[in-house]
Amino acid sequence: MSSEISNALRSACILAVDDELPNVKLLERMLSAKGFEHVLSTQDPRQVVSLVQDNDVDLILLDINMPHMDGYQVMEQLKSEIPDNLPPILVLTAQHAQDFRQRALDDGARDYVTKPFDADELFSRVKNLLEVHQANKYMSQQNAILDERVRQRTEELELAHERLHNSRLQVVRRLGRAAEYRDNETGLHIIRMSKMAALIAGAAGMTDAECDLLLNAAPMHDIGKIGIPDHVLLKPGKLEAEEWEVMKTHAQIGADILAGDESPLLKMASEIALTHHEKWDGSGYPNSLKGENIPLVGRITALADVFDALTSERPYKKAWSVEDSVVLIKEESGKHFDPVLVEHFLNILSSIIDIKTEYAEPESAA
């Protein structure tokens, strides 16, 4: 084997541990003669852990028979105090019996040399252990670099996803507000009804993620009104039968506008737009769905939408009181509304009213 060592090995830190000063000096001379420039030593095995912790030690040359602590105890202490990135240990022993060498290997030593040792043999074993150790250190560093790059890239992707999600929500909310403004309503209605819908959904057992999705999908429930002619949508009086049929098409129009996208948000929004005018007893539109054939999010949105509409002032009507509105909701339980959802609604009525108060129309809009 070549006696040349690389610059990386030349600067490696080697710790020699032997209670006999002549042995320590011999090791220092032998290693220095082979080109190693950073050799530490101690005759006190109790100092090993602190020396390893305070120095970037790449290899430990460890005697077995020492006072205070033998080599086996030192290895146990090292494994206990420095469980990660422990440098390799080359045991130096005068014991030639197999069981002594086997115990050293079992206790954590990577290799051993018996005393009196040959300089070339010692050099070869030191070089081999250092090369493997430095290769492992290099791989660990590369893995750490890769882990950091993955972490940074993951953060970048999460941020990009969040921005995309927020951008989509902004578009969604503006679409919802566009439909409401066209119907002579303020954007506060869709804020109130969507927050009410999310509360009802939570009471009905939907997960937080599902409630958040509903919160952001519900504002588009009436987006189809964009496709209703002004003479029908904005008519101040009662609609004629033919006009009412035109008005009812806004549910299908809304579903069609929102269809074709695989995002959970727009899929839910399309489902809500299509079904929020269906009724529990099957008398709703556009498809006369009945009972649980109506998607849950459609049933929830219907309840929240009607309650907020009843308790809000419109150009064509005065606002109903909460009490009168609750009476109607109860009367329509099992007819217009899912009776189970009505019970949940009544149980959280105080929170629903809090939303009405927090997002009340400004005086000028009343």
Buried (B, 14 or more C-beta within 10 A) or exposed (E): EEEEBEEEBEEBBBBBBBBEEEBBEBBBEBBEEBBBBBBBBBBEBBBBBEBBEEEEBBBBBBBBBBEEBBBBBBBBBBEEEBEEEBBBBBBBBEBEEEEBBEBBEEBBBBBBBBBEBEEEEBBBBBBBBBBEBBEEBEEEEEEEEEEEEEEEEEEEEEEEEEEEEEEBBEEBBEBBBBBBEBBEBBBBBBBBBBBBBBBBBBBBEBEEEBBBBBBBBBBBBBBBBBBBEEEBBEBEEEBEEEBEEBBBBBBBBBBBBBBEEEEEBBBBBBBBBBBBBBBBBBEBBBBEBBEEEBBBBBBBBBBBBBBBBBBBEEEEEEBBEBEEBBEBBBEBBBEBBBEBBBEBBBEBBEBBBEBBEEBEBEEEEE
